[in-house]
Amino acid sequence: GKGCVFSYDPVGSYQRETYRACGSASAIIQPLLDNQIGYKNQANVKPAPLTRERAKTMVRDIFASASERDIYTGDEVEISLIDASGIETHRFPSERIREDIGCV
C-alpha cells in the first residue's frame, strides 16, 4: 500500500496527505517538509524516493531545529516507522539530537 496521514482543519474537514506537520511548531516544520519531501520551490532537482533512514534522520533534524525556536515542541522526538512488517519506534531526547548533529 501507499502510506498517508490525515489532517484536520479548524472547522473539522479532513484530507488524505503524504506528509503534514501540526502543532505549535507546524509553521516552522511544514515548509521544510514541503521542500525536502514534496520537492517544492526547488529548481532542476529530480525527486528521489524517500528511504526509511533518510526519513528518520530528516525528522530528527527538523525537530531539533524546531525545538530551538519553539518552547512548546518538547524535549524528545519519537519517530514511528510503520509498514507491512510492523512498527519500528525510535526516541531521541533533544540533548542527544544536538550531540548527534554537532550542535553542542
C-alpha positions in Angstrom: 0.0 0.0 0.0 0.9 3.6 0.0 1.4 5.5 3.3 -0.5 8.5 4.2 -1.7 10.8 7.0 -5.0 12.5 7.5 -5.1 16.2 8.6 -7.9 18.2 10.1 -8.5 21.9 9.7 -10.1 24.1 12.4 -13.6 23.5 11.2 -13.3 19.7 11.1 -12.7 19.0 7.5 -10.1 16.4 6.8 -8.0 15.2 3.8 -5.5 12.4 3.0 -1.9 13.6 2.6 1.5 12.2 2.1 3.0 14.3 4.9 1.9 17.0 7.2 3.1 19.0 10.3 0.7 20.0 13.0 1.1 21.5 16.5 2.9 24.6 17.8 5.9 24.3 15.5 4.0 23.4 12.3 4.7 26.8 10.8 8.4 26.1 11.2 8.3 22.4 10.1 5.8 22.4 7.2 8.0 24.5 4.8 10.9 22.1 5.4 8.8 19.1 4.7 7.4 20.8 1.6 10.9 21.4 0.4 12.6 18.2 1.4 9.8 15.6 0.8 7.5 17.5 -1.6 10.4 19.0 -3.6 8.6 22.3 -3.7 10.5 25.5 -4.5 13.5 23.6 -5.9 14.8 24.2 -9.4 16.4 21.4 -11.5 16.0 18.8 -8.8 14.8 15.3 -9.7 12.6 13.8 -6.9 14.1 10.7 -5.3 12.4 8.0 -3.3 12.4 8.7 0.5 14.3 5.9 2.3 13.4 4.9 5.8 16.8 6.0 7.1 16.6 9.4 5.3 13.1 9.9 6.7 14.2 9.1 10.2 17.3 11.4 10.0 15.3 14.2 8.4 12.5 14.2 11.1 15.1 14.0 13.9 17.0 17.0 12.5 13.9 19.1 11.7 12.6 18.6 15.2 15.9 19.5 16.7 15.8 22.8 14.8 12.1 23.4 15.8 12.8 22.8 19.5 15.4 25.6 19.4 12.7 28.0 18.1 9.5 26.8 19.8 9.5 26.2 23.5 6.3 24.1 23.2 7.9 21.5 20.9 9.3 19.5 23.8 12.5 17.7 24.8 12.2 14.5 22.9 11.1 13.3 19.5 9.5 9.9 19.0 9.6 8.6 15.4 7.5 5.6 14.4 8.2 4.0 11.0 5.2 1.9 10.0 5.0 -0.6 7.2 3.5 -4.1 6.4 6.1 -5.8 8.7 5.2 -3.7 11.8 6.1 -0.6 13.7 9.7 0.5 14.5 9.9 3.2 17.1 12.9 5.5 17.8 13.2 8.0 20.6 15.7 10.9 20.6 16.0 13.2 23.6 16.8 16.8 22.4 20.2 16.7 24.0 21.2 13.6 22.1 19.9 15.0 18.8 22.0 18.1 19.3 25.1 16.0 20.1 24.5 13.7 17.1 24.3 16.6 14.6 27.2 18.5 16.3 25.3 21.4 17.8 26.6 21.1 21.4 
